[in-house]
Amino acid sequence: MTRHRISPRSRFTLALLAVVGCQALLTWPIRSSSFVLPAYVLAPTAALLVTQLVLDVFHAQPPGEEGEHSAITRDVAWLLLMPVLLATTGLVLGGAIYTLLYLRFKAGEAWTLSGISTAAVGAVLALFAFSLRRPGLFDGLLW
């Protein structure tokens, strides 16, 4: 009997898919303009995670080396940095800072592209936050 082992990458994808499912369940009862952003974010995120899971399953790689666990640890650290930045600096500033850090250091993009992308993301987040006209809704602890 052949026993299939789930790779750490597939387990990480399943864990993220579970988080997205929980977020979808928590935001489902919201019936206002606040529901728009979670719906637009959760649907493509779930689709991408399912696609990644299918790719992981059908293109199974042999068990990875020791470096795979440290790569997953770094990915989890980047994943946890986002809510920390959002909680401390707010949506607009935190989202822009995270975009800059991610593009420059994780993705390895040039400073120019990272700066332009950060400015664009900051502008979109500011327009979104100010269009709802709810002061304090997207504020962080420090900003």
Backbone bond lengths (Angstrom), bond angles and torsions (degrees), N, CA, C in turn:
res aa  C-N    CA-C-N  psi(-1)  N-CA   C-N-CA  omega(-1)  CA-C   N-CA-C  phi
1 M - - - 1.436 - - 1.529 109.00 -
2 T 1.309 115.99 125.38 1.446 121.60 -178.89 1.518 109.90 -85.76
3 R 1.296 113.95 131.13 1.454 118.98 -179.14 1.526 108.87 -107.90
4 H 1.328 116.57 124.54 1.457 121.15 -179.11 1.518 109.49 -94.34
5 R 1.282 114.15 132.46 1.454 120.06 179.77 1.522 109.43 -105.30
6 I 1.312 116.16 134.25 1.456 120.66 179.09 1.523 108.16 -81.75
7 S 1.314 115.77 127.65 1.466 120.25 -178.24 1.527 110.13 -70.87
8 P 1.329 116.56 156.52 1.466 119.55 177.29 1.531 111.99 -59.41
9 R 1.308 116.79 -33.90 1.466 120.02 178.42 1.527 110.51 -64.77
10 S 1.332 117.47 -41.94 1.461 120.95 178.30 1.526 111.19 -66.81
11 R 1.330 116.77 -38.11 1.466 120.10 177.01 1.522 110.86 -63.77
12 F 1.335 116.67 -40.22 1.459 120.82 178.02 1.526 110.18 -64.23
13 T 1.338 117.51 -42.31 1.460 121.15 178.04 1.520 110.57 -63.71
14 L 1.322 117.71 -41.31 1.462 120.67 177.47 1.526 111.51 -63.97
15 A 1.325 116.67 -39.19 1.464 120.08 178.66 1.530 110.63 -64.44
16 L 1.321 117.05 -42.64 1.462 119.91 177.46 1.518 111.26 -65.35
17 L 1.325 116.90 -37.62 1.461 120.96 177.69 1.532 110.27 -64.39
18 A 1.329 117.24 -37.71 1.474 120.61 176.16 1.529 111.06 -65.13
19 V 1.333 117.13 -39.32 1.473 120.84 177.89 1.526 109.98 -63.90
20 V 1.332 116.72 -43.74 1.465 120.32 179.14 1.533 109.92 -63.71
21 G 1.328 117.32 -39.66 1.464 120.42 177.45 1.522 111.92 -62.77
22 C 1.335 116.94 -42.26 1.467 120.26 177.35 1.521 111.35 -64.30
23 Q 1.324 116.64 -40.90 1.461 119.56 178.26 1.522 110.96 -64.63
24 A 1.329 116.90 -38.10 1.460 119.96 178.25 1.528 110.54 -64.30
25 L 1.329 116.50 -41.32 1.469 119.68 178.67 1.526 111.59 -65.75
26 L 1.333 116.97 -36.86 1.458 120.15 -179.02 1.526 112.75 -73.40
27 T 1.330 117.33 -30.74 1.461 119.48 -178.03 1.523 112.84 -93.24
28 W 1.311 118.09 -9.47 1.462 120.41 -178.31 1.532 113.24 -58.48
29 P 1.342 120.28 -42.47 1.469 119.32 -178.32 1.529 114.25 -68.43
30 I 1.318 118.41 -14.14 1.466 120.69 -178.53 1.523 108.66 -71.17
31 R 1.296 116.16 122.89 1.467 121.04 179.28 1.520 110.13 -124.86
32 S 1.311 116.59 65.20 1.461 120.71 178.18 1.522 107.56 -150.05
33 S 1.299 115.98 -168.63 1.458 119.27 178.87 1.529 111.26 -67.68
34 S 1.319 117.28 -16.65 1.461 120.33 178.03 1.525 112.54 -71.68
35 F 1.312 117.84 -15.86 1.468 120.90 -179.03 1.528 111.83 -78.78
36 V 1.330 117.21 -19.42 1.460 120.77 -173.81 1.526 111.69 -62.73
37 L 1.329 117.77 -48.90 1.461 120.11 -177.65 1.529 112.19 -62.89
38 P 1.336 120.19 -49.56 1.465 117.94 177.91 1.528 113.00 -59.22
39 A 1.313 117.88 -37.65 1.464 119.89 -179.58 1.522 111.31 -65.83
40 Y 1.334 116.14 -41.96 1.460 119.85 -179.85 1.527 112.59 -72.04
41 V 1.301 117.32 -23.48 1.458 120.43 179.65 1.531 111.11 -90.67
42 L 1.322 117.72 -43.48 1.463 120.79 -174.29 1.527 113.24 -70.40
43 A 1.309 118.21 -38.06 1.467 120.05 -177.63 1.532 112.05 -63.14
44 P 1.338 119.84 -52.80 1.470 118.04 178.25 1.525 112.99 -67.19
45 T 1.344 116.77 -33.32 1.457 119.21 178.45 1.523 110.71 -62.93
46 A 1.330 117.05 -44.90 1.465 120.67 177.74 1.527 110.84 -62.64
47 A 1.322 117.31 -41.49 1.467 120.47 178.95 1.526 111.24 -62.95
48 L 1.330 116.99 -42.63 1.464 119.70 178.50 1.526 112.13 -66.50
49 L 1.329 116.83 -38.47 1.465 119.71 178.83 1.527 111.88 -66.93
50 V 1.318 117.00 -39.97 1.471 119.82 177.10 1.524 109.67 -64.43
51 T 1.327 116.84 -42.23 1.463 120.00 177.16 1.524 110.85 -61.12
52 Q 1.321 117.58 -43.58 1.460 120.93 178.46 1.517 111.24 -62.89
53 L 1.320 117.17 -40.09 1.449 120.47 178.96 1.523 111.33 -64.12
54 V 1.329 117.51 -42.83 1.475 121.18 177.41 1.526 110.14 -61.91
55 L 1.326 116.50 -43.32 1.467 119.28 178.09 1.521 111.43 -63.43
56 D 1.325 117.12 -39.94 1.466 120.29 178.06 1.516 111.76 -63.31
57 V 1.320 116.77 -39.81 1.465 120.24 -176.61 1.533 111.36 -72.47
58 F 1.328 117.08 -45.33 1.459 119.68 -174.40 1.518 113.86 -84.68
59 H 1.294 117.67 -16.95 1.456 121.13 176.09 1.517 108.93 -116.76
60 A 1.319 114.64 53.98 1.458 120.49 -176.00 1.522 110.15 -63.10
61 Q 1.286 115.10 132.28 1.456 122.15 178.20 1.530 107.62 -99.75
62 P 1.308 116.81 156.00 1.460 118.05 173.46 1.518 110.14 -61.86
63 P 1.308 118.16 157.89 1.464 120.08 -178.76 1.523 111.15 -50.12
64 G 1.319 114.91 133.37 1.460 121.16 -174.45 1.509 112.66 -73.07
65 E 1.312 112.90 173.57 1.454 119.24 177.84 1.524 109.26 -85.16
66 E 1.298 115.24 -174.46 1.460 120.60 179.75 1.527 111.52 -61.62
67 G 1.322 118.10 -28.51 1.447 122.08 -176.74 1.513 113.67 -65.68
68 E 1.338 117.51 -22.57 1.463 120.16 -178.58 1.520 111.54 -64.98
69 H 1.333 116.89 -38.22 1.467 119.67 179.21 1.528 111.41 -68.23
70 S 1.324 117.33 -38.57 1.458 118.81 178.79 1.526 110.94 -69.68
71 A 1.347 117.34 -31.96 1.466 120.20 176.26 1.525 110.36 -66.80
72 I 1.316 117.15 -40.16 1.465 120.66 178.18 1.528 109.93 -66.55
73 T 1.326 117.17 -37.91 1.461 120.83 177.32 1.524 110.54 -62.39
74 R 1.330 117.10 -42.25 1.464 120.36 177.50 1.525 110.89 -64.48
75 D 1.342 117.17 -39.03 1.470 120.39 178.17 1.525 110.84 -63.53
76 V 1.317 116.61 -40.87 1.468 120.30 178.61 1.532 109.84 -65.67
77 A 1.322 117.23 -37.91 1.465 120.30 178.05 1.529 110.36 -63.12
78 W 1.334 117.52 -42.65 1.462 120.12 177.15 1.524 110.58 -64.85
79 L 1.322 116.49 -37.20 1.460 120.96 179.51 1.530 111.07 -65.83
80 L 1.317 117.76 -38.46 1.461 121.38 -179.31 1.528 112.75 -78.72
81 L 1.340 117.03 -20.81 1.461 120.10 178.95 1.527 111.48 -65.86
82 M 1.326 117.50 -34.95 1.467 120.83 -176.73 1.530 112.52 -60.87
83 P 1.343 120.29 -54.44 1.470 118.03 -179.95 1.528 112.98 -64.14
84 V 1.328 117.89 -30.41 1.460 119.98 177.92 1.524 110.02 -65.65
85 L 1.340 116.44 -45.25 1.464 119.55 178.03 1.524 111.67 -64.48
86 L 1.324 116.91 -41.14 1.465 119.88 -179.96 1.525 111.37 -65.14
87 A 1.331 117.00 -38.98 1.464 120.11 -179.07 1.524 111.73 -70.71
88 T 1.323 117.30 -33.56 1.457 118.93 -176.24 1.530 113.39 -89.21
89 T 1.329 117.49 -36.71 1.465 119.27 -174.56 1.516 113.99 -113.50
90 G 1.315 119.07 -5.46 1.459 121.41 179.17 1.517 112.20 92.62
91 L 1.315 115.45 172.22 1.464 121.48 -174.38 1.522 112.59 -66.45
92 V 1.304 117.41 -50.00 1.465 120.21 -173.07 1.527 110.81 -67.67
93 L 1.309 117.46 -55.50 1.457 120.87 -177.82 1.536 111.28 -69.25
94 G 1.339 117.73 -43.11 1.456 121.16 -179.69 1.523 112.78 -63.74
95 G 1.328 116.10 -41.70 1.459 119.74 178.31 1.513 111.99 -64.68
96 A 1.325 116.53 -39.59 1.465 120.52 178.44 1.534 111.43 -68.52
97 I 1.322 117.17 -43.53 1.474 120.39 178.70 1.523 110.50 -62.07
98 Y 1.335 116.70 -44.93 1.464 120.22 -179.69 1.523 110.53 -62.38
99 T 1.336 117.26 -41.03 1.456 120.50 178.96 1.523 110.89 -60.72
100 L 1.329 116.32 -45.03 1.460 120.31 179.51 1.531 111.18 -62.57
101 L 1.325 116.94 -48.79 1.463 120.25 -179.23 1.526 111.89 -62.23
102 Y 1.322 116.01 -44.30 1.463 119.65 -177.65 1.531 111.35 -65.19
103 L 1.333 116.27 -48.79 1.462 118.79 -177.86 1.521 111.88 -64.48
104 R 1.313 116.99 -40.03 1.463 119.03 -175.88 1.520 112.55 -76.87
105 F 1.328 117.59 -45.56 1.458 119.34 -170.66 1.528 113.73 -99.99
106 K 1.305 119.21 -36.47 1.462 120.46 -179.96 1.528 111.27 -84.89
107 A 1.340 116.46 -47.27 1.459 119.90 -178.20 1.526 112.21 -85.13
108 G 1.333 117.69 -18.00 1.450 121.01 177.30 1.527 114.51 74.59
109 E 1.318 116.75 25.78 1.470 120.29 179.70 1.533 109.95 -76.80
110 A 1.326 115.68 162.26 1.465 121.22 178.81 1.528 109.57 -70.27
111 W 1.338 115.43 159.49 1.456 120.30 179.80 1.519 111.69 -61.35
112 T 1.325 116.60 -36.46 1.467 119.62 -178.22 1.521 111.14 -63.08
113 L 1.323 116.30 -52.23 1.464 120.30 -179.94 1.528 110.95 -63.27
114 S 1.315 116.23 -40.18 1.463 119.79 178.83 1.517 111.40 -62.93
115 G 1.323 117.25 -42.50 1.462 121.02 179.40 1.515 113.08 -66.30
116 I 1.331 116.74 -43.06 1.465 120.48 179.08 1.529 110.16 -64.62
117 S 1.326 116.53 -44.66 1.469 120.40 179.32 1.518 110.95 -64.21
118 T 1.315 117.30 -39.03 1.462 121.40 178.40 1.519 111.09 -63.60
119 A 1.328 116.83 -43.08 1.464 120.19 178.34 1.527 110.84 -62.54
120 A 1.332 116.65 -40.53 1.469 120.46 179.47 1.527 111.00 -66.20
121 V 1.324 117.13 -45.07 1.468 120.78 179.46 1.525 110.15 -64.15
122 G 1.323 117.05 -42.31 1.463 120.49 178.17 1.521 111.92 -61.33
123 A 1.335 116.68 -40.21 1.468 120.33 179.24 1.523 111.12 -66.33
124 V 1.329 117.16 -42.97 1.471 120.48 179.16 1.526 110.60 -64.61
125 L 1.319 117.59 -43.71 1.467 120.55 178.90 1.531 111.48 -65.03
126 A 1.331 116.79 -38.34 1.467 119.91 178.09 1.523 110.50 -65.69
127 L 1.328 117.22 -43.09 1.466 120.05 177.73 1.524 111.09 -61.64
128 F 1.332 116.02 -41.34 1.465 119.48 179.06 1.527 110.93 -64.70
129 A 1.330 116.24 -47.67 1.464 119.96 -176.97 1.527 111.40 -64.08
130 F 1.325 116.81 -41.55 1.464 119.43 -177.69 1.521 112.50 -79.43
131 S 1.327 117.91 -20.90 1.465 119.54 179.27 1.529 111.64 -72.51
132 L 1.326 117.29 -25.83 1.467 119.56 177.96 1.518 112.45 -76.99
133 R 1.305 117.11 -17.94 1.471 123.38 177.21 1.530 113.10 54.25
134 R 1.300 114.98 43.13 1.465 119.60 176.47 1.519 108.10 -121.48
135 P 1.306 118.36 93.12 1.465 120.09 -177.89 1.524 110.92 -62.49
136 G 1.315 114.45 138.36 1.464 120.19 177.95 1.504 115.13 86.81
137 L 1.339 118.65 -9.81 1.461 120.71 -176.77 1.516 111.46 -67.85
138 F 1.326 118.11 -35.59 1.446 121.76 -175.51 1.517 112.47 -113.93
139 D 1.327 116.86 21.65 1.468 120.80 179.37 1.516 110.54 -79.15
140 G 1.326 115.33 149.99 1.456 121.04 174.29 1.515 110.88 -101.10
141 L 1.303 116.67 -176.92 1.455 120.82 -179.06 1.528 111.74 -71.59
142 L 1.332 117.36 -35.46 1.459 120.78 -176.65 1.510 113.93 -98.49
143 W 1.319 118.19 -25.25 1.459 120.70 -174.37 1.497 111.27 -124.54
